[in-house]
Amino acid sequence: MALKTFVKISNVNNLSDARYCAGMYVNLMGFSLEENSEYYVSPTAFKEITDWLSGLKYVAEFHISHPDQILETLQQYEGFDYIQVKEKFHLQLLQNSGYGLIYNYTIQEVGDWEDILSFSKSLDTHKVMLNLEAEGSIQLQKEEWNHIKELSESCEVLLGFGFDENNVEEILNYTGVRGISMKGGHEISPGIKDFDELADILEALEVED
């Protein structure tokens, strides 16, 4: 079994999500390492989850932490390959950290592309992957696909909004993005997880035998 595109899953904090996504052959699995996050995963929990997994790489996800704190936090964990941050200036400070870097950028409103388009070539120069998200419930209109295509011509893009199981392949083919990113979430109760939308998209991307 395999998927038709590169896939990153964020906010993983339970074994149900982790085992399902690993079984679907996602490429990257992200864990929040900031204690103030509702999705925070402790070093003990991270080890307990990842001991069950194989064949994928892990992303340490941060929103506000300074790079010094990020590197100090990572000393408590084993197995991370990438660091994801939201602050531009943190990228430069982490450039020689030994980890792959992902820049998480959020589109605030439809048409808000100028900033990230101007910065995208710098991301490519420094081998930084772009994880592109959107504020609230912004929908990716078809005329916006050209901006995504322009971005993907400048750097590696993981698209994190605007698609569903019905249009994801069309968007991937048109824009040329590296892949997509989606979010996990909380278990309803231990071992019980409602991830219907995530599952629908992954199943739509399965390569048929």
Salt bridges, closest charged atoms under 4 A:
ASP17 OD1 - LYS193 NZ 3.51
GLU38 OE1 - HIS186 NE2 3.01
ASP51 OD2 - LYS47 NZ 2.89
GLU61 OE2 - LYS8 NZ 2.73
ASP68 OD2 - HIS66 ND1 3.71
ASP115 OD1 - LYS88 NZ 3.15
GLU133 OE2 - LYS183 NZ 2.71
GLU156 OE1 - ARG178 NH1 2.86
GLU169 OE2 - LYS4 NZ 3.08
GLU170 OE2 - LYS142 NZ 3.01
